[in-house]
Amino acid sequence: MPQVSQSSVKTVIVASMIGTAVEFFDFYAYGTASAAYFPKVFFPQMTPVLATVLSLLTFGVAFVARPVGSFLFGHFGDRLGRKKTLVLSMLVMGVATVAIGFLPGYATVGVWGALLLCVCRFVQGIGLGGEWSGAVLVATENAPADKRALYGAFPEVGAPIGFFLCNGLFFLLANSLTEQQMLAFGWRVPFLVSAVLVVIGLYVRRHLEETPLFKLAQENDNTTKTPLKEVFQSNWKEIVKGTFIMGGTYAMFYTLTTWSLAYATTALGFSHSEMLLLLMGAIVEFAVLIMTTSLLADKIGRKKVLLTATVALVGFSVVFPYFLEGQHNLGGMLLFLGVGFVIMGTLYGPVGAVLPELFPTKVRYSGAGITYNLAAVIGAAVAPSVTTWLIARHGLHAAGLYMLVLAVASVVAWLTTKETKDIDYTK
């Protein structure tokens, strides 16, 4: 494949990483706010449990929108190129996120505040639907054949970077402002600050070249005017397998982050500041595992690494509620986060190479994006709310049931999927 200069490689890494960092900063800002502040800001008329469930359901609105975004941006990403589509997706995502920071609450406009929140969340989801797939393609389509998982890990590392920055900001705000100040205006600050990150991301991506594999596809007339039609006709099996490969990973991710923050601060006696600090520590572990397991996936193959981690997820789904028994059980919480993010990092790192490798170049943006975002719908859109409901009906030990079902489905999907490490990525 065509080679890129060292300076171009640096630009590729930064451009792919900063996009997912902004994406996850925005999503973590919403996840933290929906768990800690939105129940009181937008749903104060409800009981605390119902307010939390409704708030977390607005969190899921963007996941419903993400497949729409993957259809839209995948179409143009496979027709016009990766660079232009990535710039537009970031712009859509950024505008919607900043708008959330200006929304009036229930006390000002009643239920209209919650409705506007859902609209902004939906638009944000559309932008997010085109972000991840474009970022990993920019990385992997510039990578040497034996380092695709490593290059694909750079946009994945954007997730812990965005998480760390967002939770760090919330931690500083929570320790600098009173509870009333956080409810009045403090929760808005991260949404407004994200504008700075979006501007930086847009600047970097303007200096990004189109990927050499897409240029080669254009030169060889190996693109298609109807990528969505073609990917569903020719690669529907890969979409199904990839969706379930990724579904359990998404369920775990939002159980470890959004749900754990909400549950620990409402039922286990942890303060928001304590949980944010614990999550920030765990997220460093997450970043390290993303890189190390991606290197391993380049050496021994994706399937061995990810199937092993998926089996571990099945076991974790059954046992993790026992870690969270008792009030303010710090040791149990450290075990929950520590073990959880080891498995999560192992699952999340190599998948940046795996999902694109399931599809040929001419439909790769569409295929990888649709797969990733369908997995988000089944794995994360309702995971925090379903887990909250399961606990309310059946107790804490039912908390992992939803994740368990998806983890078993992920194992089955992997058992029916061939190794992708040595495929011809130029086709």
Wavefront OBJ file of the C-alpha trace (Angstrom):
o trace
v 0.000 0.000 0.000
v 1.186 3.611 -0.417
v 3.371 4.842 2.410
v 3.010 8.134 4.263
v 5.727 10.378 5.582
v 6.538 10.511 9.283
v 4.898 13.909 9.673
v 1.741 12.579 8.016
v 1.720 9.614 10.386
v 1.813 12.004 13.350
v -1.043 14.008 11.876
v -3.037 10.813 11.315
v -2.550 9.704 14.917
v -3.487 13.083 16.386
v -6.450 13.602 14.045
v -7.931 10.173 14.768
v -7.264 10.358 18.498
v -8.597 13.871 19.088
v -11.876 13.098 17.375
v -12.717 10.222 19.682
v -11.394 12.203 22.651
v -13.907 14.959 21.873
v -16.614 12.363 21.213
v -16.132 10.666 24.559
v -15.631 13.928 26.439
v -19.061 14.961 25.188
v -20.630 11.618 25.946
v -19.112 11.373 29.423
v -20.276 14.903 30.165
v -23.795 13.795 29.315
v -23.443 10.480 31.131
v -22.211 12.133 34.327
v -24.825 14.879 34.173
v -27.656 12.431 33.427
v -26.681 10.324 36.433
v -25.996 13.122 38.906
v -27.774 16.361 37.902
v -30.406 15.942 35.176
v -32.896 14.107 37.441
v -33.170 17.263 39.563
v -32.776 19.810 36.761
v -35.173 18.334 34.181
v -37.322 15.846 36.168
v -37.793 17.302 39.678
v -41.529 16.518 39.612
v -40.818 12.754 39.599
v -39.832 10.387 42.387
v -36.020 10.028 42.695
v -35.950 6.520 41.160
v -38.247 7.436 38.250
v -36.357 10.679 37.658
v -33.078 8.749 37.426
v -34.573 6.192 35.026
v -36.033 8.938 32.785
v -32.771 10.874 32.860
v -30.801 7.787 31.844
v -33.318 7.121 29.062
v -32.495 10.537 27.555
v -28.913 9.263 27.617
v -30.103 6.456 25.341
v -31.697 8.804 22.789
v -28.341 9.441 21.132
v -27.747 5.729 20.701
v -30.982 5.447 18.750
v -29.770 8.324 16.560
v -26.305 6.866 16.023
v -27.333 4.306 13.371
v -28.999 7.177 11.490
v -25.703 9.024 11.628
v -23.792 5.946 10.486
v -26.117 5.599 7.472
v -25.705 9.275 6.577
v -21.990 9.730 7.166
v -21.131 6.216 6.004
v -22.746 6.986 2.643
v -20.642 10.109 2.119
v -17.531 8.603 3.732
v -17.520 5.772 1.182
v -18.445 8.040 -1.733
v -16.532 11.268 -1.101
v -13.792 10.271 1.302
v -12.919 9.952 4.977
v -11.540 13.447 5.652
v -14.534 15.604 4.593
v -16.982 13.350 6.379
v -14.966 13.378 9.600
v -14.877 17.174 9.676
v -18.647 17.420 9.203
v -19.463 14.778 11.822
v -17.360 16.589 14.424
v -19.066 19.888 13.629
v -22.572 18.407 14.044
v -21.587 16.684 17.272
v -19.923 19.793 18.700
v -22.791 22.207 17.999
v -25.343 19.882 19.631
v -23.142 19.385 22.699
v -22.594 23.086 23.295
v -26.337 23.712 22.876
v -27.030 21.349 25.793
v -25.038 23.677 28.025
v -27.528 26.496 27.329
v -30.780 24.571 27.858
v -33.283 25.855 30.467
v -34.439 23.402 33.136
v -37.891 22.352 34.382
v -38.129 25.325 36.730
v -37.950 27.707 33.728
v -39.833 26.019 30.869
v -41.370 22.900 32.399
v -41.341 19.722 30.295
v -40.027 21.656 27.275
v -36.595 21.547 28.855
v -36.568 17.744 28.748
v -37.909 17.738 25.178
v -35.188 20.143 24.020
v -32.657 17.967 25.804
v -33.817 14.956 23.790
v -33.592 16.929 20.517
v -30.020 18.035 21.234
v -29.137 14.529 22.316
v -30.557 13.099 19.077
v -28.552 15.530 16.916
v -25.451 14.771 18.971
v -26.023 11.069 18.293
v -26.225 11.672 14.547
v -22.815 13.353 14.621
v -21.399 10.588 16.775
v -22.712 8.006 14.329
v -20.143 9.067 11.747
v -17.258 9.818 14.079
v -15.817 6.508 15.277
v -15.749 4.664 11.969
v -14.115 7.588 10.197
v -11.482 7.950 12.913
v -10.476 4.281 12.894
v -10.361 4.236 9.082
v -8.067 7.254 9.025
v -5.788 5.318 11.380
v -5.956 1.783 9.961
v -5.986 2.770 6.279
v -2.677 4.545 6.877
v -1.179 1.658 8.885
v 1.433 -0.920 7.847
v -0.222 -4.312 7.417
v 1.383 -5.742 10.565
v 0.407 -2.777 12.761
v -3.268 -2.213 12.008
v -4.421 -3.097 15.521
v -1.812 -0.736 17.005
v -2.848 2.145 14.722
v -6.511 1.311 15.314
v -5.845 1.652 19.049
v -4.961 5.359 18.772
v -8.542 6.520 18.198
v -9.608 4.033 20.891
v -7.252 5.730 23.366
v -9.237 8.897 22.709
v -11.973 7.308 24.847
v -10.007 7.273 28.137
v -8.483 10.671 27.308
v -11.941 12.198 26.881
v -13.194 10.385 29.964
v -10.254 11.576 32.095
v -10.565 15.193 30.975
v -14.332 15.274 31.480
v -14.379 13.531 34.847
v -11.415 15.611 35.978
v -13.359 18.761 35.153
v -16.454 17.485 36.978
v -14.266 16.577 39.956
v -12.811 20.095 40.124
v -16.244 21.664 39.771
v -17.817 19.432 42.418
v -15.056 20.334 44.872
v -15.144 24.055 44.069
v -18.909 24.653 43.956
v -21.778 23.852 46.287
v -24.456 21.317 45.370
v -26.860 24.164 44.587
v -24.293 25.877 42.359
v -23.677 22.612 40.490
v -27.404 22.231 39.881
v -27.768 25.893 38.892
v -24.848 26.237 36.458
v -21.892 23.990 37.301
v -23.111 21.005 35.258
v -23.211 23.238 32.166
v -19.493 24.063 32.190
v -18.198 20.818 30.580
v -20.680 21.144 27.705
v -19.497 24.690 27.026
v -15.808 23.795 27.419
v -16.211 21.092 24.767
v -16.402 23.927 22.193
v -12.672 24.499 22.697
v -11.908 20.832 22.022
v -14.081 20.838 18.902
v -12.239 23.859 17.469
v -8.889 22.133 18.085
v -10.180 18.961 16.457
v -11.457 20.792 13.396
v -8.124 22.598 13.013
v -6.154 19.338 13.107
v -8.467 17.576 10.683
v -8.220 20.380 8.132
v -4.547 19.416 7.749
v -5.337 15.742 7.277
v -4.802 14.070 3.904
v -7.266 11.576 2.473
v -6.290 7.979 3.303
v -4.053 6.246 0.725
v -6.384 3.234 0.515
v -9.369 5.388 -0.383
v -7.280 7.271 -2.963
v -6.231 3.906 -4.407
v -9.860 2.781 -4.523
v -10.792 5.961 -6.404
v -7.931 5.494 -8.887
v -8.978 1.883 -9.510
v -12.649 2.839 -9.761
v -13.335 0.626 -6.734
v -15.868 2.883 -5.042
v -19.652 2.661 -5.145
v -22.457 5.185 -5.508
v -24.737 3.125 -3.250
v -22.582 1.910 -0.332
v -25.549 1.328 1.997
v -27.371 -0.866 -0.497
v -24.227 -2.814 -1.264
v -23.146 -3.357 2.332
v -26.549 -4.725 3.341
v -26.701 -6.956 0.262
v -23.159 -8.319 0.365
v -22.027 -7.991 3.986
v -25.122 -8.412 6.157
v -23.583 -11.417 7.934
v -20.566 -9.321 8.915
v -22.884 -6.590 10.227
v -24.729 -9.102 12.425
v -21.548 -10.735 13.737
v -19.799 -7.423 14.347
v -22.823 -6.004 16.165
v -22.857 -8.866 18.664
v -19.054 -8.936 18.935
v -19.230 -5.322 20.090
v -22.572 -5.413 21.943
v -21.261 -6.941 25.164
v -18.339 -4.512 25.198
v -20.709 -1.548 25.066
v -22.920 -2.959 27.828
v -19.891 -3.351 30.069
v -18.531 0.088 29.260
v -21.635 1.956 30.344
v -22.196 -0.339 33.309
v -18.699 0.528 34.529
v -19.150 4.249 33.961
v -22.656 5.745 33.753
v -24.558 3.121 35.758
v -21.881 2.671 38.435
v -21.738 6.429 39.051
v -25.495 6.671 39.446
v -25.829 3.576 41.621
v -22.824 4.213 43.861
v -23.912 7.766 44.668
v -27.592 6.931 45.301
v -27.445 3.478 46.918
v -23.922 2.731 48.149
v -23.053 5.894 50.062
v -20.265 7.184 47.815
v -20.049 10.909 47.054
v -19.812 12.144 43.476
v -16.260 13.335 44.100
v -15.173 9.957 45.452
v -16.584 8.083 42.470
v -15.134 10.505 39.949
v -11.700 10.098 41.529
v -11.988 6.304 41.512
v -13.123 6.308 37.876
v -10.260 8.591 36.852
v -7.783 6.148 38.365
v -9.422 3.194 36.634
v -9.435 4.982 33.302
v -5.626 5.170 33.298
v -5.616 1.385 33.576
v -8.125 1.315 30.703
v -5.785 3.300 28.437
v -2.794 1.063 29.200
v -4.786 -2.099 28.425
v -6.032 -0.656 25.114
v -2.471 -0.203 23.854
v -0.923 -3.402 25.231
v -3.694 -5.720 24.032
v -3.681 -4.087 20.593
v 0.034 -4.822 20.293
v -0.722 -8.388 21.339
v -3.503 -8.639 18.747
v -1.011 -7.694 16.014
v 1.293 -10.519 17.138
v -1.028 -13.463 17.916
v -4.272 -12.422 16.224
v -7.443 -10.556 17.111
v -9.641 -13.598 17.766
v -7.479 -15.161 20.504
v -7.274 -11.900 22.441
v -10.903 -10.853 22.093
v -12.510 -14.267 22.546
v -10.554 -14.760 25.781
v -11.677 -11.357 27.061
v -15.284 -12.023 26.044
v -15.337 -15.274 28.024
v -13.967 -13.294 30.980
v -16.852 -10.845 30.505
v -19.344 -13.697 30.894
v -17.836 -14.530 34.287
v -17.624 -10.881 35.344
v -21.318 -10.353 34.540
v -22.216 -13.024 37.083
v -19.874 -12.066 39.940
v -19.571 -8.266 39.893
v -22.731 -7.580 41.992
v -21.019 -9.360 44.899
v -18.241 -6.751 44.766
v -20.779 -3.989 45.445
v -22.460 -5.386 48.542
v -22.541 -3.194 51.659
v -22.403 0.540 52.222
v -19.313 2.424 51.071
v -17.449 -0.812 50.320
v -14.262 0.774 48.992
v -12.425 -2.518 48.540
v -15.308 -3.993 46.585
v -15.605 -0.899 44.395
v -11.869 -0.974 43.629
v -12.175 -4.643 42.678
v -15.227 -3.916 40.502
v -13.479 -1.108 38.635
v -10.033 -2.736 38.566
v -11.112 -6.092 37.150
v -13.781 -4.501 34.985
v -11.446 -2.114 33.196
v -8.846 -4.834 32.584
v -11.494 -6.762 30.658
v -12.875 -3.588 29.093
v -9.501 -2.391 27.827
v -8.770 -5.810 26.340
v -12.116 -5.820 24.545
v -12.046 -2.236 23.348
v -8.493 -1.844 22.008
v -8.235 -4.408 19.163
v -11.825 -3.853 17.995
v -10.635 -0.640 16.296
v -8.992 -2.931 13.739
v -11.467 -5.818 13.794
v -14.672 -4.060 12.727
v -13.123 -2.299 9.685
v -11.370 -5.557 8.710
v -14.751 -7.241 8.293
v -15.556 -5.046 5.270
v -13.970 -4.188 1.877
v -12.677 -0.658 1.237
v -15.630 0.529 -0.861
v -18.153 -0.061 1.969
v -15.804 0.007 4.962
v -16.951 3.368 6.367
v -20.605 2.319 6.149
v -20.065 -1.236 7.370
v -17.841 -0.426 10.345
v -20.017 2.531 11.357
v -23.330 0.676 11.130
v -21.923 -2.284 13.059
v -20.403 -0.133 15.788
v -23.526 1.952 16.258
v -25.988 -0.941 16.184
v -23.861 -2.454 18.940
v -24.243 0.823 20.823
v -28.027 0.540 20.577
v -28.269 -3.023 21.901
v -25.381 -2.686 24.322
v -25.601 0.786 25.802
v -28.766 2.655 24.849
v -30.842 1.046 27.560
v -28.167 -0.733 29.632
v -28.065 1.806 32.514
v -31.870 2.058 32.668
v -32.448 -1.707 32.369
v -29.869 -2.386 35.064
v -31.522 0.164 37.375
v -34.914 -1.468 36.719
v -33.563 -5.001 37.302
v -32.140 -4.007 40.661
v -35.378 -2.307 41.706
v -37.363 -5.466 40.826
v -34.973 -8.283 41.717
v -32.182 -6.833 43.849
v -28.504 -6.057 43.281
v -27.562 -9.577 42.164
v -29.659 -9.096 39.016
v -27.527 -6.141 37.912
v -25.412 -8.176 35.498
v -28.184 -10.126 33.725
v -28.471 -7.840 30.702
v -24.707 -7.738 30.236
v -24.535 -11.526 30.662
v -26.957 -12.151 27.783
v -24.958 -9.883 25.469
v -21.645 -11.392 26.601
v -22.854 -14.893 25.713
v -24.037 -13.568 22.326
v -20.562 -12.056 21.817
v -18.911 -15.426 22.481
v -21.170 -17.075 19.888
v -20.409 -14.305 17.371
v -16.667 -14.781 17.835
v -16.896 -18.556 17.482
v -18.513 -18.054 14.055
v -16.057 -15.350 12.897
v -12.717 -16.039 11.198
v -9.448 -14.383 12.189
v -9.043 -11.016 10.396
v -5.371 -10.275 11.115
v -4.009 -11.359 7.721
v -6.744 -10.239 5.352
v -5.892 -8.147 2.282
v -6.937 -4.707 3.550
v -6.393 -3.022 0.164
v -9.396 -4.727 -1.454
l 1 2 3 4 5 6 7 8 9 10 11 12 13 14 15 16 17 18 19 20 21 22 23 24 25 26 27 28 29 30 31 32 33 34 35 36 37 38 39 40 41 42 43 44 45 46 47 48 49 50 51 52 53 54 55 56 57 58 59 60 61 62 63 64 65 66 67 68 69 70 71 72 73 74 75 76 77 78 79 80 81 82 83 84 85 86 87 88 89 90 91 92 93 94 95 96 97 98 99 100 101 102 103 104 105 106 107 108 109 110 111 112 113 114 115 116 117 118 119 120 121 122 123 124 125 126 127 128 129 130 131 132 133 134 135 136 137 138 139 140 141 142 143 144 145 146 147 148 149 150 151 152 153 154 155 156 157 158 159 160 161 162 163 164 165 166 167 168 169 170 171 172 173 174 175 176 177 178 179 180 181 182 183 184 185 186 187 188 189 190 191 192 193 194 195 196 197 198 199 200 201 202 203 204 205 206 207 208 209 210 211 212 213 214 215 216 217 218 219 220 221 222 223 224 225 226 227 228 229 230 231 232 233 234 235 236 237 238 239 240 241 242 243 244 245 246 247 248 249 250 251 252 253 254 255 256 257 258 259 260 261 262 263 264 265 266 267 268 269 270 271 272 273 274 275 276 277 278 279 280 281 282 283 284 285 286 287 288 289 290 291 292 293 294 295 296 297 298 299 300 301 302 303 304 305 306 307 308 309 310 311 312 313 314 315 316 317 318 319 320 321 322 323 324 325 326 327 328 329 330 331 332 333 334 335 336 337 338 339 340 341 342 343 344 345 346 347 348 349 350 351 352 353 354 355 356 357 358 359 360 361 362 363 364 365 366 367 368 369 370 371 372 373 374 375 376 377 378 379 380 381 382 383 384 385 386 387 388 389 390 391 392 393 394 395 396 397 398 399 400 401 402 403 404 405 406 407 408 409 410 411 412 413 414 415 416 417 418 419 420 421 422 423 424 425 426 427
